[in-house]
């Protein structure tokens, strides 16, 4: 699955969010997932931990109307970004 297809699948998880795409779909997707896991769209006082945000994301992916392959790829990408966040 290429980066453009994966980004399209990610967009299906968020029907009410706009996601501007630059020239690099992979970077756009990684930044969006990082922003999601760090809960940057929420006021700092009520932000959830990356652990809780990852769990929420996995539940959303599992419940989404996307192919099993897309689900697996998105879960993998979320885990990759989560590990990067923890090692910083």
LOKOLNU-874191 format. One line per field, with one value per atom (N, C-alpha, C, O): residue in one letter; atom name; x, y, z; residue number from 1. Coordinates in nm, 2 decimals, padded with zeros to 4 digits. Example, Ala and Ser with C-alpha at 12.3 -4.5 7.8 and 13.67 -1.06 7.14 Angstrom:
! LOKOLNU-874191
aa <- (A	A	A	A	S	S	S	S)
at <- (N	CA	C	O	N	CA	C	O)
X <- (01.32	01.23	01.32	01.42	01.28	01.37	01.29	01.34)
Y <- (-00.57	-00.45	-00.33	-00.33	-00.22	-00.11	00.00	00.11)
Z <- (00.78	00.78	00.78	00.85	00.71	00.71	00.79	00.80)
i <- (1	1	1	1	2	2	2	2)
! end
This chain:
! LOKOLNU-874191
aa <- (X	X	X	X	X	X	X	X	X	X	X	X	X	X	X	X	X	X	X	X	X	X	X	X	X	X	X	X	X	X	X	X	X	X	X	X	X	X	X	X	X	X	X	X	X	X	X	X	X	X	X	X	X	X	X	X	X	X	X	X	X	X	X	X	X	X	X	X	X	X	X	X	X	X	X	X	X	X	X	X	X	X	X	X	X	X	X	X	X	X	X	X	X	X	X	X	X	X	X	X	X	X	X	X	X	X	X	X	X	X	X	X	X	X	X	X	X	X	X	X	X	X	X	X	X	X	X	X	X	X	X	X	X	X	X	X	X	X	X	X	X	X	X	X	X	X	X	X	X	X	X	X	X	X	X	X	X	X	X	X	X	X	X	X	X	X	X	X	X	X	X	X	X	X	X	X	X	X	X	X	X	X	X	X	X	X	X	X	X	X	X	X	X	X	X	X	X	X	X	X	X	X	X	X	X	X	X	X	X	X	X	X	X	X	X	X	X	X	X	X	X	X	X	X	X	X	X	X	X	X	X	X	X	X	X	X	X	X	X	X	X	X	X	X	X	X	X	X	X	X	X	X	X	X	X	X	X	X	X	X	X	X	X	X	X	X	X	X	X	X	X	X	X	X	X	X	X	X	X	X	X	X	X	X	X	X	X	X	X	X	X	X	X	X	X	X	X	X	X	X	X	X	X	X	X	X	X	X	X	X	X	X	X	X	X	X	X	X	X	X	X	X	X	X	X	X	X	X	X	X	X	X	X	X	X	X	X	X	X	X	X	X	X	X	X	X	X	X	X	X	X	X)
at <- (N	CA	C	O	N	CA	C	O	N	CA	C	O	N	CA	C	O	N	CA	C	O	N	CA	C	O	N	CA	C	O	N	CA	C	O	N	CA	C	O	N	CA	C	O	N	CA	C	O	N	CA	C	O	N	CA	C	O	N	CA	C	O	N	CA	C	O	N	CA	C	O	N	CA	C	O	N	CA	C	O	N	CA	C	O	N	CA	C	O	N	CA	C	O	N	CA	C	O	N	CA	C	O	N	CA	C	O	N	CA	C	O	N	CA	C	O	N	CA	C	O	N	CA	C	O	N	CA	C	O	N	CA	C	O	N	CA	C	O	N	CA	C	O	N	CA	C	O	N	CA	C	O	N	CA	C	O	N	CA	C	O	N	CA	C	O	N	CA	C	O	N	CA	C	O	N	CA	C	O	N	CA	C	O	N	CA	C	O	N	CA	C	O	N	CA	C	O	N	CA	C	O	N	CA	C	O	N	CA	C	O	N	CA	C	O	N	CA	C	O	N	CA	C	O	N	CA	C	O	N	CA	C	O	N	CA	C	O	N	CA	C	O	N	CA	C	O	N	CA	C	O	N	CA	C	O	N	CA	C	O	N	CA	C	O	N	CA	C	O	N	CA	C	O	N	CA	C	O	N	CA	C	O	N	CA	C	O	N	CA	C	O	N	CA	C	O	N	CA	C	O	N	CA	C	O	N	CA	C	O	N	CA	C	O	N	CA	C	O	N	CA	C	O	N	CA	C	O	N	CA	C	O	N	CA	C	O	N	CA	C	O	N	CA	C	O	N	CA	C	O	N	CA	C	O	N	CA	C	O	N	CA	C	O	N	CA	C	O	N	CA	C	O	N	CA	C	O	N	CA	C	O	N	CA	C	O	N	CA	C	O	N	CA	C	O)
X <- (00.08	00.00	00.09	00.18	00.06	00.15	00.10	-00.01	00.18	00.15	00.02	-00.05	-00.01	-00.13	-00.25	-00.35	-00.25	-00.36	-00.38	-00.49	-00.27	-00.27	-00.33	-00.40	-00.28	-00.33	-00.48	-00.56	-00.53	-00.67	-00.75	-00.86	-00.70	-00.76	-00.77	-00.87	-00.66	-00.65	-00.76	-00.82	-00.78	-00.88	-01.02	-01.11	-01.04	-01.18	-01.21	-01.32	-01.10	-01.12	-01.17	-01.24	-01.14	-01.18	-01.26	-01.20	-01.39	-01.47	-01.48	-01.52	-01.46	-01.48	-01.35	-01.35	-01.24	-01.11	-01.05	-01.05	-01.00	-00.93	-00.78	-00.73	-00.72	-00.58	-00.51	-00.53	-00.44	-00.37	-00.25	-00.17	-00.24	-00.14	-00.03	-00.06	00.09	00.20	00.25	00.17	00.37	00.42	00.46	00.48	00.47	00.51	00.40	00.38	00.33	00.21	00.26	00.19	00.37	00.42	00.45	00.41	00.51	00.54	00.41	00.39	00.31	00.18	00.11	00.06	00.11	00.05	00.12	00.05	00.25	00.32	00.30	00.28	00.29	00.27	00.13	00.10	00.03	-00.11	-00.12	-00.19	-00.06	-00.07	00.01	-00.04	00.12	00.19	00.11	00.10	00.04	-00.04	-00.16	-00.20	-00.21	-00.32	-00.28	-00.34	-00.16	-00.11	-00.07	-00.08	-00.02	00.01	-00.10	-00.09	-00.22	-00.35	-00.33	-00.38	-00.26	-00.24	-00.36	-00.35	-00.47	-00.59	-00.68	-00.78	-00.63	-00.70	-00.63	-00.51	-00.71	-00.65	-00.55	-00.58	-00.44	-00.33	-00.38	-00.33	-00.48	-00.53	-00.61	-00.61	-00.66	-00.75	-00.69	-00.76	-00.56	-00.50	-00.49	-00.46	-00.51	-00.49	-00.34	-00.27	-00.30	-00.16	-00.15	-00.26	-00.03	-00.02	-00.07	-00.12	-00.06	-00.11	-00.26	-00.31	-00.33	-00.48	-00.52	-00.61	-00.44	-00.47	-00.44	-00.52	-00.34	-00.31	-00.43	-00.48	-00.48	-00.59	-00.71	-00.78	-00.74	-00.85	-00.84	-00.93	-00.72	-00.69	-00.71	-00.77	-00.66	-00.68	-00.82	-00.86	-00.90	-01.04	-01.11	-01.19	-01.07	-01.13	-01.09	-01.18	-00.97	-00.93	-01.00	-01.05	-01.01	-01.08	-01.23	-01.28	-01.29	-01.43	-01.46	-01.57	-01.35	-01.37	-01.41	-01.39	-01.48	-01.52	-01.41	-01.43	-01.30	-01.19	-01.15	-01.19	-01.06	-01.02	-00.93	-00.87	-00.93	-00.84	-00.69	-00.62	-00.65	-00.51	-00.49	-00.38	-00.58	-00.57	-00.56	-00.49	-00.65	-00.65	-00.51	-00.46	-00.46	-00.33	-00.22	-00.13	-00.22	-00.12	-00.13	-00.03	-00.25	-00.27	-00.23	-00.17	-00.26	-00.22	-00.07	-00.01	-00.01	00.14	00.20	00.30	00.14	00.20	00.18	00.26	00.06	00.04	00.14	00.19	00.16	00.26	00.40	00.47	00.44	00.57	00.58	00.68	00.48	00.48	00.48	00.55	00.40	00.40	00.54	00.58	00.61	00.74	00.84	00.92	00.82	00.91	00.88	00.98	00.76	00.72	00.78	00.83	00.78	00.83	00.98	01.03	01.05	01.19	01.25	01.37	01.17	01.22	01.23	01.27)
Y <- (-00.12	00.00	00.12	00.13	00.22	00.34	00.44	00.43	00.54	00.65	00.73	00.76	00.75	00.82	00.74	00.80	00.61	00.52	00.52	00.52	00.51	00.51	00.64	00.65	00.75	00.88	00.90	00.95	00.84	00.84	00.76	00.80	00.65	00.56	00.64	00.63	00.71	00.79	00.90	00.92	00.96	01.06	01.01	01.08	00.88	00.82	00.81	00.81	00.81	00.80	00.94	00.94	01.04	01.18	01.25	01.32	01.23	01.30	01.45	01.52	01.50	01.64	01.72	01.84	01.65	01.72	01.75	01.66	01.86	01.89	01.86	01.88	01.80	01.76	01.81	01.75	01.92	01.97	01.89	01.85	01.85	01.77	01.85	01.92	01.83	01.89	01.80	01.72	01.81	01.72	01.58	01.49	01.56	01.44	01.38	01.42	01.28	01.22	01.15	01.15	01.08	01.01	01.10	01.08	01.22	01.31	01.37	01.39	01.40	01.45	01.36	01.40	01.23	01.13	01.11	01.11	01.11	01.10	01.22	01.20	01.34	01.46	01.45	01.49	01.41	01.40	01.30	01.33	01.19	01.09	01.13	01.11	01.20	01.25	01.36	01.36	01.44	01.55	01.48	01.53	01.37	01.30	01.24	01.25	01.17	01.10	01.19	01.16	01.31	01.41	01.50	01.59	01.47	01.54	01.69	01.77	01.73	01.87	01.96	02.08	01.89	01.96	01.99	02.05	01.96	01.98	02.08	02.09	02.15	02.25	02.18	02.06	02.24	02.17	02.11	02.01	02.18	02.13	02.00	01.93	01.97	01.85	01.75	01.65	01.76	01.66	01.53	01.52	01.42	01.29	01.25	01.31	01.14	01.09	01.02	00.98	01.01	00.93	00.79	00.73	00.73	00.59	00.59	00.50	00.68	00.68	00.72	00.67	00.81	00.85	00.74	00.72	00.66	00.54	00.44	00.39	00.42	00.33	00.38	00.30	00.50	00.56	00.55	00.52	00.57	00.56	00.42	00.39	00.32	00.18	00.14	00.07	00.18	00.16	00.22	00.15	00.34	00.41	00.33	00.32	00.29	00.22	00.09	00.05	00.01	-00.12	-00.10	-00.18	00.01	00.03	00.09	00.10	00.14	00.21	00.12	00.00	00.19	00.12	00.13	00.19	00.06	00.05	-00.10	-00.18	-00.13	-00.27	-00.32	-00.24	-00.45	-00.50	-00.47	-00.44	-00.46	-00.42	-00.28	-00.25	-00.19	-00.05	-00.04	00.04	-00.12	-00.12	-00.16	-00.10	-00.27	-00.32	-00.21	-00.19	-00.15	-00.05	00.07	00.12	00.12	00.23	00.20	00.28	00.08	00.04	00.04	00.08	-00.02	-00.03	00.11	00.14	00.20	00.34	00.41	00.49	00.39	00.45	00.40	00.47	00.27	00.21	00.27	00.29	00.28	00.34	00.48	00.51	00.56	00.70	00.70	00.79	00.62	00.61	00.58	00.64	00.48	00.45	00.57	00.59	00.64	00.76	00.86	00.93	00.88	00.98	00.94	01.02	00.81	00.76	00.77	00.79	00.76	00.77	00.91	00.92	01.01	01.14	01.20	01.31)
Z <- (00.00	00.00	00.00	00.08	-00.09	-00.10	00.00	00.06	00.02	00.11	00.08	00.18	-00.04	-00.08	-00.04	00.01	-00.06	-00.02	00.13	00.18	00.20	00.35	00.40	00.50	00.34	00.38	00.36	00.44	00.24	00.21	00.32	00.36	00.36	00.46	00.59	00.66	00.63	00.75	00.75	00.85	00.64	00.63	00.65	00.70	00.62	00.65	00.80	00.84	00.88	01.02	01.08	01.18	01.01	01.06	00.95	00.87	00.95	00.85	00.87	00.78	00.99	01.02	01.03	01.06	00.99	01.00	00.86	00.78	00.84	00.71	00.74	00.84	00.63	00.64	00.52	00.41	00.53	00.41	00.38	00.46	00.25	00.20	00.13	00.03	00.17	00.10	-00.01	-00.06	-00.05	-00.16	-00.11	-00.19	00.02	00.07	00.16	00.27	00.10	00.18	00.30	00.40	00.30	00.41	00.53	00.64	00.50	00.61	00.66	00.78	00.57	00.61	00.71	00.81	00.67	00.75	00.89	00.99	00.89	01.02	01.11	01.23	01.05	01.13	01.19	01.30	01.11	01.16	01.27	01.37	01.26	01.36	01.49	01.60	01.47	01.59	01.66	01.78	01.58	01.64	01.72	01.82	01.66	01.72	01.85	01.96	01.85	01.97	02.08	02.20	02.04	02.15	02.19	02.27	02.13	02.16	02.14	02.22	02.04	02.01	01.97	01.97	01.94	01.90	02.02	02.01	02.14	02.26	02.35	02.34	02.43	02.52	02.61	02.66	02.64	02.73	02.86	02.91	02.92	03.05	03.05	03.15	02.93	02.93	02.83	02.79	02.79	02.70	02.77	02.89	02.69	02.74	02.71	02.63	02.78	02.76	02.62	02.57	02.57	02.44	02.45	02.35	02.57	02.59	02.56	02.49	02.62	02.61	02.46	02.41	02.41	02.27	02.17	02.07	02.20	02.11	02.12	02.02	02.24	02.26	02.19	02.12	02.20	02.13	01.98	01.91	01.93	01.78	01.74	01.63	01.81	01.77	01.77	01.68	01.87	01.87	01.74	01.68	01.71	01.59	01.47	01.38	01.45	01.33	01.32	01.21	01.43	01.43	01.39	01.31	01.43	01.40	01.27	01.22	01.20	01.08	00.96	00.96	00.86	00.74	00.64	00.53	00.66	00.57	00.56	00.64	00.46	00.44	00.56	00.62	00.58	00.68	00.66	00.75	00.53	00.50	00.54	00.60	00.52	00.56	00.71	00.76	00.78	00.92	00.98	01.07	00.92	00.97	00.94	01.03	00.83	00.79	00.89	00.94	00.91	01.00	01.15	01.21	01.19	01.33	01.34	01.43	01.23	01.23	01.23	01.30	01.16	01.15	01.28	01.33	01.35	01.48	01.58	01.66	01.58	01.67	01.65	01.74	01.52	01.49	01.54	01.60	01.52	01.57	01.72	01.78	01.79	01.93	01.99	02.09	01.93	01.98	01.96	02.04	01.85	01.83	01.94	01.99	01.97	02.07	02.21	02.28	02.24	02.37	02.38	02.49	02.27	02.27	02.27	02.27	02.25	02.25	02.39	02.40)
i <- (1	1	1	1	2	2	2	2	3	3	3	3	4	4	4	4	5	5	5	5	6	6	6	6	7	7	7	7	8	8	8	8	9	9	9	9	10	10	10	10	11	11	11	11	12	12	12	12	13	13	13	13	14	14	14	14	15	15	15	15	16	16	16	16	17	17	17	17	18	18	18	18	19	19	19	19	20	20	20	20	21	21	21	21	22	22	22	22	23	23	23	23	24	24	24	24	25	25	25	25	26	26	26	26	27	27	27	27	28	28	28	28	29	29	29	29	30	30	30	30	31	31	31	31	32	32	32	32	33	33	33	33	34	34	34	34	35	35	35	35	36	36	36	36	37	37	37	37	38	38	38	38	39	39	39	39	40	40	40	40	41	41	41	41	42	42	42	42	43	43	43	43	44	44	44	44	45	45	45	45	46	46	46	46	47	47	47	47	48	48	48	48	49	49	49	49	50	50	50	50	51	51	51	51	52	52	52	52	53	53	53	53	54	54	54	54	55	55	55	55	56	56	56	56	57	57	57	57	58	58	58	58	59	59	59	59	60	60	60	60	61	61	61	61	62	62	62	62	63	63	63	63	64	64	64	64	65	65	65	65	66	66	66	66	67	67	67	67	68	68	68	68	69	69	69	69	70	70	70	70	71	71	71	71	72	72	72	72	73	73	73	73	74	74	74	74	75	75	75	75	76	76	76	76	77	77	77	77	78	78	78	78	79	79	79	79	80	80	80	80	81	81	81	81	82	82	82	82	83	83	83	83	84	84	84	84	85	85	85	85	86	86	86	86	87	87	87	87	88	88	88	88)
! end
